[in-house]
Amino acid sequence: MSLSINCTHVAGRLTRDPQVRTVGADRAVANFSIAINERWKDKDGQPKEQTTFLDVSAWGRTAELVGQYLTKGSGCYVQGKLRTESWEGKDGEKKSKLVLIADTVQFTDAKGERAAPQDDAPAAAPASAQARAPQVPKPVAGKGAAVEDEIPFARFDP
């Protein structure tokens, strides 16, 4: 008997604003990338850090909510499936990358909380990002589920 499981859970911060577009008649897709930091101490007790970057795609109502509430630096928890995207580059060479297809995206920042600005980043968020930031995120369940104000995530069932 062969067993295959494709379920991935990650938490990190967006490295850029989500790119939301409509495909087909009216289906939204949001593409974004998250940085996942892993910290540990080496055998000498020195702190070490490694960052993994992962592309994420969210669909439907989840994509709309991601586009509405998340911006660069926002924290999120994503549960979904890994997929390999393949294409042919301009040079004719085959290329591929792993993408996390989100089933659930949970916004992890508390009201007004964001990652500390980097040295080269402005101290305040741009006005457009502040205008888009919700006072209190309104969680919405995805396809076929009821909306519940107590649950801070969106679910998409393909």
Order of alpha helices (4+ residues) and beta strands (2+ residues): beta-beta-beta-beta-alpha-beta-beta-alpha-beta
